[in-house]
């Protein structure tokens, strides 16, 4: 059984390395706090030390590059947390997919699908390629190849900062980029797995109260992917903060890019689930027909007994009336069944994960005195 204990995360060279040095538990969960402390320390402490030394040599302080701080101190921990969440969620989804079961009689095909996902997850070459890509791309960013600035304040061009710049180019930024690429690669594996599952003859239940034929649990990994979205949003917010503080960009100019980012985040997180639309369309169409016929038959019998025959004996407390109401409620559930296995709450959670790191940048557009006055007025009950 290839699916037994499946996890989207528990495999691959990086996880094997973490397991060897004791950063994973026997159940496959990553020791998130331990990994965060070590990786952030490796990436950030040398930068802090070399920057402090450069300050002493130059006799002045350097402008803070918020994009650097956001990538190392916020995004890297969030990306590691994403592994923890996706590990638990994908394992639960696959276990539930089998135990319910939703693809009865198709065990061999299902095992093949999960087995292919495991092969991609455990492959060495993809992570090697992603690591090489992260190192190369980082050099383009740090050394300004192709006109891409490293720091908004250009402080990295000072000779005193060359040590910090080298460390950022060879260690800190590649670490961040590799974790991002790896998370996206894992999500591509999950997307392919969902697409292949959608090719099976699934058995959703039209009357299921989740309004997704009972398949809403397939959206759980999308909530785990929120950590990746928040990490990318934090990194982008850091870039925008530098632009606002050092390059004269107005906060209002960032509204459109922010909206595009949030929309793209929702599409990437929930897009893989759209492949199940055909299954839910069939489920809803067949359910409306089946429960519609049941409703017709029951309504005719109810009408004949209580209306046509004028039988009022035992009317009070009759179970028939409650059954008719239950049947109507059941048909309403079928009629409200969605064509995608997720609801508005999941979309809101993903959008919130994309928006939250941007809020500090948005507040930069409000003068501190004005912000304090508004907060004070709100606390005192002053109308807006």
Buried (B, 14 or more C-beta within 10 A) or exposed (E): EBBEEBBBBBBBBBBEEBBEEEBBEEEBBBBBEBBBEEBBEBBBEBBEEBBEBBBEEEEEEBEBBBBBBBBBBBBBBBBBBBBBBBBBBBBBBBBBBBEBBBBEEBEEBBBEBBEBBBEBBBBEEBBEEBBEBBBEBBBEBBBBEEEEBBBBBEBBEBEBBEBBBBBBBBBBBBBBBBBBBBBBBBBEBBBBBBBBBBEBEBBBBBBBEBBBBBBBBBBBBBBBBBBBBBBBBBBBBBBBBBBBBBEEBEBEEBEEEBEEBBEBBBEBBBEBBBBBBEBBEBBBEEBBEEBEEEBEEBEEEBEEEBEEEEEEEEEEEBEBEEEBEEBEEBBEBBBEBBBBBBBEEBBEBBBEBBBBBBEBBBEBEEEEEEEEEEEEEEEEEEEE
